[in-house]
Amino acid sequence: MTTPNTGGFAALALDLPIEERIQNLCEKLIAIHGPGHTSQESGGKHLNIACPKCLEIYGRKELRSRHLAFNLDKYFRVGKWKPRLGARPPKGYAQCMKEHGAASLEELLGYTPISERGFPDVTLSRFVDRQEDTTYVDPLGRLVPKVPGNCIPVHRLPDDHPCSEYLRERDLDPMLLWSQFHASFCSEGRRELEHDQPGGIPLNEQHGRGWRNTAQGRLIFFSRMQGSDIAWQTRVVEKDGLYLHPYSSAWVEAEPIRYQTGKGSLRNRQLCGFEHVVNSISPGDPSPLCVITEGPLDAAMFPTRGMAVLGKFMSEEQALLIRLYFRRVLLAFDAGSDKPGAKAHTQVKAQLESKGLVVRDFWEGSEYARDRGHDGKIDAAQLGYNWCAAQFNNTCHF
């Protein structure tokens, strides 16, 4: 395991203009952690680099995913983070968006260079500040992601469309998916979302059949909050171990990235399906119950109660959002499949309980359904939900 050593701030000379100080810090971090890029989020400008802890677990894949986001504006106290009279200095500049939480600048600067951590072939190019045309300002002043391309609502696809076949195999109702997530099929992706990242590491490895990092040919799940889609996630379409090629209707062998969250998505400020679930609450229900999952397809098992975090980490803002309308939560995270899953389950549960929410694990209801011969799909999810709701003394049903 790689451990940080001592790191210094000599290169971040305070007498330099702020732009040069930002540039110097970015180049210093990239020299240690490999290729990176900037993104403009609602919380400020971020440098996205490989999370060193994720790199140890997932290897080269993390050099593409770049789960560690360092808030440059927050660190240098510029933009919305300019010092205000009486305000405390902000904390928490770097955050792993997958599973490892916060990291200090001292830790990040203390790691040995990436080339000495088992990746000698990584090209360490000079940092290039990349501003992408992937976001826009919505009517509420939020910087939100543009749609990934031409998206067709799933309930309007022909019955013989590959995406329609995929949903039928999973017993998913296209109309319910549209109501819950505005689920769509991307027939043509935006080209500016498909380019490779600088430094020689592509977003998605080529597979000999023209695969690119594209939303095209994928299911799209939108997260709508206060009238705008502030986040979206794609899911590759598959059948019998084959994957739908993004530029044709052919099923092919490949290893595409299964899930991708849209660039510029406000992931930590949303819950996919939140508004639909809130609108489904019965006026006579004094203490409604919701189900929290990692991804939209899991949340789709609970058509009127399911909401997806869109990842393995729940922010404090997401937990507070749930607390606005709910007091009881069923947590449908898979805690036993692997170590990251178990860690995510623990983090999400702790975050919810810290806000005073009563949390039960859905696996109890899942076991109840399996004991009665159900196969783990929609019918089992509904039976398991109703059993868990009864344990909560809750009367709401599908």
C-alpha positions as CSV (number, residue, x, y, z in Angstrom):
1,M,0.0,0.0,0.0
2,T,1.3,3.5,-0.9
3,T,1.4,5.9,2.0
4,P,2.0,9.6,1.8
5,N,5.3,11.1,3.0
6,T,5.8,14.8,3.9
7,G,4.7,17.4,1.4
8,G,5.4,21.0,1.1
9,F,4.0,24.2,-0.3
10,A,7.2,25.8,-1.6
11,A,6.0,25.8,-5.2
12,L,2.8,27.7,-4.2
13,A,4.5,31.1,-3.8
14,L,2.1,33.6,-2.3
15,D,3.7,36.5,-4.2
16,L,2.5,35.2,-7.5
17,P,-0.7,36.2,-9.3
18,I,-3.6,33.9,-8.3
19,E,-3.8,32.5,-11.9
20,E,-0.2,31.4,-11.7
21,R,-0.6,29.9,-8.2
22,I,-3.6,27.8,-9.4
23,Q,-1.6,26.7,-12.5
24,N,1.4,25.8,-10.3
25,L,-0.7,23.7,-7.9
26,C,-2.4,21.9,-10.8
27,E,0.9,21.0,-12.4
28,K,2.3,19.9,-9.1
29,L,-0.6,17.6,-8.4
30,I,-0.6,16.2,-11.9
31,A,3.1,15.5,-11.8
32,I,2.4,13.3,-8.7
33,H,-1.0,11.8,-9.6
34,G,-1.1,11.6,-13.4
35,P,-3.3,13.3,-16.0
36,G,-6.0,15.7,-14.9
37,H,-8.5,18.1,-16.2
38,T,-10.6,21.0,-14.8
39,S,-14.3,21.3,-14.6
40,Q,-16.5,24.3,-13.7
41,E,-19.1,23.2,-11.1
42,S,-21.6,25.1,-9.1
43,G,-19.2,25.0,-6.1
44,G,-16.3,26.4,-8.1
45,K,-13.6,25.3,-10.4
46,H,-12.3,21.8,-9.7
47,L,-9.2,19.8,-10.7
48,N,-10.1,16.2,-11.4
49,I,-7.3,13.7,-10.9
50,A,-7.0,10.0,-10.0
51,C,-7.8,9.2,-6.4
52,P,-4.6,7.5,-5.0
53,K,-6.7,5.1,-2.9
54,C,-8.9,4.2,-5.8
55,L,-5.8,3.7,-8.0
56,E,-4.6,1.0,-5.6
57,I,-7.9,-0.8,-5.9
58,Y,-9.0,-0.3,-9.5
59,G,-5.6,0.2,-11.2
60,R,-5.3,2.0,-14.6
61,K,-9.1,2.4,-14.8
62,E,-8.9,5.2,-12.2
63,L,-6.5,7.2,-14.4
64,R,-9.5,7.6,-16.7
65,S,-12.3,7.9,-14.1
66,R,-10.4,10.5,-12.0
67,H,-12.7,10.4,-9.0
68,L,-10.8,12.9,-6.9
69,A,-12.1,16.5,-7.2
70,F,-10.0,19.3,-5.7
71,N,-11.9,22.5,-5.4
72,L,-9.4,25.2,-6.6
73,D,-11.7,28.1,-5.9
74,K,-12.3,27.0,-2.4
75,Y,-8.7,26.4,-1.6
76,F,-7.6,29.8,-3.0
77,R,-10.6,31.6,-1.7
78,V,-11.8,33.0,-5.0
79,G,-15.2,33.2,-6.7
80,K,-18.0,32.2,-4.3
81,W,-15.4,31.4,-1.7
82,K,-14.0,34.9,-1.3
83,P,-13.5,35.7,2.4
84,R,-16.4,37.4,4.1
85,L,-16.5,39.2,7.3
86,G,-17.1,36.8,10.2
87,A,-17.1,33.7,8.0
88,R,-15.0,30.8,9.0
89,P,-12.4,29.5,6.5
90,P,-13.8,26.6,4.4
91,K,-12.7,23.1,5.0
92,G,-12.5,20.0,2.8
93,Y,-10.9,21.0,-0.5
94,A,-10.5,17.5,-2.0
95,Q,-13.1,14.8,-2.2
96,C,-13.1,11.3,-3.7
97,M,-16.4,11.1,-5.5
98,K,-16.4,7.2,-5.4
99,E,-15.8,5.9,-1.9
100,H,-12.9,7.3,0.0
101,G,-14.1,10.7,1.2
102,A,-12.0,13.7,1.9
103,A,-8.2,14.1,1.4
104,S,-6.0,17.0,2.5
105,L,-3.6,18.8,0.2
106,E,-0.7,17.7,2.5
107,E,-1.7,14.1,1.8
108,L,-1.9,14.6,-1.9
109,L,1.4,16.4,-2.2
110,G,3.0,13.7,-0.1
111,Y,2.5,10.8,-2.5
112,T,5.4,9.5,-4.6
113,P,5.1,10.3,-8.3
114,I,2.7,8.1,-10.3
115,S,5.5,6.6,-12.4
116,E,7.0,5.1,-9.1
117,R,3.7,3.6,-8.1
118,G,3.4,0.9,-10.8
119,F,2.6,3.1,-13.8
120,P,5.9,3.9,-15.4
121,D,4.4,4.4,-18.9
122,V,2.0,7.2,-17.9
123,T,2.7,10.4,-19.9
124,L,3.0,13.4,-17.6
125,S,2.3,16.3,-19.9
126,R,2.1,19.9,-18.9
127,F,-1.3,20.7,-17.4
128,V,-3.8,22.1,-19.9
129,D,-6.8,24.1,-18.6
130,R,-9.7,22.6,-20.4
131,Q,-13.0,24.4,-20.5
132,E,-15.7,22.2,-21.9
133,D,-18.9,23.3,-23.5
134,T,-20.9,20.8,-21.5
135,T,-22.9,22.9,-19.1
136,Y,-25.3,25.9,-19.1
137,V,-26.9,28.2,-16.5
138,D,-30.5,27.2,-15.7
139,P,-33.2,29.7,-14.7
140,L,-32.2,29.3,-11.0
141,G,-28.6,30.3,-11.7
142,R,-27.2,26.7,-11.3
143,L,-24.5,25.5,-13.6
144,V,-26.1,22.2,-14.9
145,P,-25.1,19.6,-17.6
146,K,-26.4,19.9,-21.1
147,V,-28.4,17.0,-22.4
148,P,-26.1,14.2,-23.8
149,G,-27.6,14.4,-27.3
150,N,-30.8,13.4,-29.1
151,C,-32.8,11.5,-26.5
152,I,-35.9,9.5,-27.2
153,P,-38.3,8.7,-24.3
154,V,-38.1,4.9,-23.7
155,H,-41.9,4.5,-23.9
156,R,-41.8,5.9,-27.5
157,L,-39.3,3.3,-28.8
158,P,-40.6,0.6,-31.1
159,D,-41.2,-2.8,-29.4
160,D,-38.4,-4.4,-31.4
161,H,-35.8,-1.8,-30.5
162,P,-32.8,-3.3,-28.6
163,C,-33.4,-1.0,-25.7
164,S,-37.1,-2.1,-25.5
165,E,-35.9,-5.7,-25.5
166,Y,-33.5,-5.0,-22.7
167,L,-36.1,-3.4,-20.5
168,R,-38.6,-6.3,-21.1
169,E,-36.0,-8.8,-20.0
170,R,-35.7,-6.9,-16.7
171,D,-39.5,-6.6,-16.3
172,L,-39.3,-2.8,-16.4
173,D,-42.2,-0.7,-17.6
174,P,-41.0,2.0,-20.0
175,M,-43.8,4.4,-19.0
176,L,-42.9,4.0,-15.3
177,L,-39.3,4.6,-16.0
178,W,-40.2,7.8,-17.9
179,S,-42.3,9.0,-15.0
180,Q,-39.6,8.2,-12.4
181,F,-36.4,9.3,-14.3
182,H,-37.4,10.7,-17.7
183,A,-35.6,7.6,-18.9
184,S,-34.6,7.9,-22.6
185,F,-32.4,6.3,-25.2
186,C,-29.7,8.4,-26.7
187,S,-29.8,7.9,-30.5
188,E,-27.1,10.5,-31.2
189,G,-24.5,11.8,-28.7
190,R,-23.0,15.2,-28.5
191,R,-19.6,15.2,-30.1
192,E,-18.0,17.5,-27.5
193,L,-18.7,14.9,-24.8
194,E,-16.7,12.3,-26.6
195,H,-13.1,13.6,-26.8
196,D,-10.1,12.0,-25.0
197,Q,-8.6,13.5,-22.0
198,P,-5.1,15.1,-22.2
199,G,-2.0,13.1,-21.1
200,G,-2.4,10.0,-23.3
201,I,-5.2,8.3,-21.2
202,P,-8.5,8.0,-23.1
203,L,-11.8,8.2,-21.3
204,N,-12.7,4.8,-22.7
205,E,-10.3,2.3,-24.3
206,Q,-10.9,1.6,-28.0
207,H,-12.2,-2.0,-28.6
208,G,-11.5,-2.4,-32.3
209,R,-15.2,-1.6,-33.2
210,G,-15.2,2.1,-33.0
211,W,-16.2,2.3,-29.3
212,R,-15.8,5.8,-27.8
213,N,-16.7,7.4,-24.5
214,T,-20.2,8.4,-25.7
215,A,-23.8,8.5,-24.4
216,Q,-24.9,7.4,-27.9
217,G,-26.6,3.9,-27.9
218,R,-27.2,4.0,-24.1
219,L,-30.0,4.4,-21.6
220,I,-30.1,7.8,-20.0
221,F,-31.5,8.5,-16.6
222,F,-32.2,12.2,-15.7
223,S,-32.3,13.7,-12.2
224,R,-34.7,16.6,-12.2
225,M,-34.7,19.0,-9.4
226,Q,-36.7,22.3,-9.3
227,G,-37.5,22.2,-13.0
228,S,-34.0,21.4,-14.4
229,D,-32.1,18.1,-15.1
230,I,-29.2,18.8,-12.8
231,A,-27.6,15.4,-13.4
232,W,-27.8,12.4,-15.7
233,Q,-26.3,9.0,-15.9
234,T,-25.9,6.6,-18.8
235,R,-26.2,2.8,-18.7
236,V,-24.9,0.5,-21.5
237,V,-27.5,-1.8,-23.1
238,E,-26.7,-5.5,-22.9
239,K,-28.1,-8.9,-23.8
240,D,-26.7,-12.4,-23.1
241,G,-23.2,-11.1,-22.4
242,L,-23.1,-8.9,-25.5
243,Y,-23.4,-5.1,-25.7
244,L,-25.2,-2.8,-28.0
245,H,-22.8,-1.0,-30.3
246,P,-23.2,2.7,-30.0
247,Y,-23.1,3.3,-33.7
248,S,-25.2,0.4,-34.9
249,S,-28.0,-2.0,-33.8
250,A,-25.5,-4.9,-33.6
251,W,-24.8,-6.9,-30.4
252,V,-21.0,-7.2,-30.0
253,E,-18.4,-8.5,-27.5
254,A,-16.7,-5.6,-25.7
255,E,-15.8,-4.2,-22.3
256,P,-17.4,-0.8,-22.2
257,I,-17.8,1.3,-19.1
258,R,-21.3,0.3,-17.9
259,Y,-22.2,3.5,-16.1
260,Q,-21.2,7.1,-16.8
261,T,-22.3,10.2,-15.0
262,G,-22.7,13.3,-17.2
263,K,-20.0,15.9,-17.1
264,G,-21.1,18.9,-15.0
265,S,-23.7,16.9,-13.1
266,L,-24.5,18.2,-9.6
267,R,-24.3,14.6,-8.3
268,N,-23.9,15.6,-4.6
269,R,-27.0,17.9,-4.7
270,Q,-29.6,15.5,-6.2
271,L,-31.3,12.2,-5.8
272,C,-32.4,10.6,-9.1
273,G,-36.1,10.1,-8.9
274,F,-36.6,12.5,-5.9
275,E,-39.3,14.7,-7.3
276,H,-41.3,11.8,-8.6
277,V,-41.2,10.0,-5.2
278,V,-42.1,13.2,-3.3
279,N,-45.1,13.8,-5.6
280,S,-46.2,10.2,-5.0
281,I,-46.5,10.7,-1.3
282,S,-50.1,10.3,-0.1
283,P,-51.4,13.4,1.6
284,G,-52.7,11.2,4.4
285,D,-49.4,9.5,5.1
286,P,-47.9,11.1,8.2
287,S,-44.5,9.4,8.0
288,P,-43.7,8.3,4.4
289,L,-41.0,5.8,3.6
290,C,-38.5,5.9,0.8
291,V,-35.9,3.5,-0.7
292,I,-32.4,4.6,-1.4
293,T,-30.3,2.8,-4.0
294,E,-26.9,3.2,-5.7
295,G,-28.2,3.4,-9.3
296,P,-31.4,4.1,-11.2
297,L,-32.1,0.5,-12.3
298,D,-32.2,-0.6,-8.7
299,A,-34.4,2.3,-7.8
300,A,-36.7,1.3,-10.7
301,M,-37.6,-1.8,-8.7
302,F,-39.6,0.6,-6.4
303,P,-41.6,2.7,-8.9
304,T,-43.1,5.1,-6.3
305,R,-40.5,5.0,-3.6
306,G,-37.1,4.5,-5.2
307,M,-34.4,7.2,-5.4
308,A,-30.8,6.7,-6.6
309,V,-27.6,8.4,-5.2
310,L,-25.8,7.8,-8.5
311,G,-22.7,6.4,-6.9
312,K,-21.2,4.9,-3.8
313,F,-21.0,8.1,-1.7
314,M,-23.8,10.1,-0.1
315,S,-23.1,13.8,0.6
316,E,-24.5,15.7,3.6
317,E,-26.7,17.7,1.2
318,Q,-28.3,14.6,-0.2
319,A,-29.0,13.3,3.3
320,L,-30.6,16.6,4.3
321,L,-32.7,16.5,1.1
322,I,-34.2,13.2,2.2
323,R,-34.7,14.6,5.7
324,L,-37.0,17.3,4.3
325,Y,-39.8,14.8,3.5
326,F,-38.9,11.5,5.1
327,R,-38.1,10.1,8.5
328,R,-37.8,6.4,7.6
329,V,-35.5,4.9,4.9
330,L,-35.0,1.5,3.4
331,L,-31.4,1.2,2.3
332,A,-31.1,-1.1,-0.8
333,F,-27.3,-1.0,-1.2
334,D,-25.6,-4.3,-1.9
335,A,-23.4,-4.6,1.2
336,G,-22.1,-8.1,0.7
337,S,-21.0,-8.2,-3.0
338,D,-17.6,-6.7,-2.6
339,K,-15.4,-4.5,-0.3
340,P,-16.3,-1.1,-2.0
341,G,-20.0,-2.1,-1.8
342,A,-19.8,-2.8,1.9
343,K,-17.9,0.4,2.5
344,A,-20.5,2.4,0.5
345,H,-23.3,0.8,2.5
346,T,-21.7,1.8,5.8
347,Q,-21.0,5.4,4.7
348,V,-24.5,6.0,3.3
349,K,-26.2,4.5,6.4
350,A,-24.1,6.5,8.7
351,Q,-24.8,9.7,6.8
352,L,-28.6,9.1,7.0
353,E,-28.6,8.2,10.6
354,S,-26.5,11.3,11.5
355,K,-29.5,13.4,10.3
356,G,-31.9,11.6,12.6
357,L,-33.4,9.2,10.0
358,V,-34.4,5.7,11.0
359,V,-32.7,3.3,8.5
360,R,-33.4,-0.4,7.8
361,D,-31.6,-2.6,5.3
362,F,-33.8,-3.8,2.5
363,W,-32.0,-7.2,2.4
364,E,-34.3,-8.3,5.2
365,G,-37.3,-7.9,2.9
366,S,-35.3,-9.4,0.0
367,E,-34.7,-12.5,2.1
368,Y,-38.4,-12.6,3.0
369,A,-39.4,-12.6,-0.7
370,R,-36.8,-15.2,-1.7
371,D,-38.0,-17.5,1.0
372,R,-41.4,-17.4,-0.7
373,G,-40.0,-18.4,-4.1
374,H,-39.7,-15.0,-5.8
375,D,-36.9,-14.5,-8.3
376,G,-35.6,-11.1,-7.2
377,K,-37.2,-8.9,-9.8
378,I,-40.1,-6.4,-9.6
379,D,-42.5,-8.8,-7.8
380,A,-39.9,-9.7,-5.2
381,A,-38.9,-6.1,-4.7
382,Q,-42.5,-5.1,-4.1
383,L,-43.2,-8.0,-1.7
384,G,-40.0,-7.3,0.2
385,Y,-40.8,-3.6,0.4
386,N,-44.3,-4.3,1.8
387,W,-42.8,-6.6,4.4
388,C,-40.2,-4.0,5.4
389,A,-43.0,-1.3,5.5
390,A,-44.9,-3.5,7.9
391,Q,-41.9,-3.8,10.2
392,F,-41.9,0.0,10.2
393,N,-45.7,-0.1,11.0
394,N,-46.1,1.7,7.6
395,T,-49.2,1.2,5.6
396,C,-48.1,2.6,2.2
397,H,-47.9,0.0,-0.6
398,F,-47.3,0.1,-4.3
